Amino acid sequence: MSVRLSKMYGMEIFTDSGKYVGSAQDFIIDLESGEISRFLLEPLSSSKERTKEVLKEKSVLYKNVKSVEDVIVVTKTK
């Protein structure tokens, strides 16, 4: 799957069963592979505790992404 990162900003994210998860607000990229590793539902903050919370509760692993078209479809989260 090849889609420009700029196209994915703000895209809505749904589970494969149709549940709305949120929208892609930011991304974490593995610089060695050049691939996205996580979609973030909120931008990261400067607070260490808040960053941990966003990574744990407000993000989706890229390996769970099934499709990126008009919306992002992921396998069921949590």
Secondary structure, DSSP 8 states (H G I E B T S, - for coil): ----HHHHTT-EEEETTS-EEEE--EEEEETTTTEEEEEESS---S-HHHHHHHHHHSEEEGGGEEEESSSEEE----
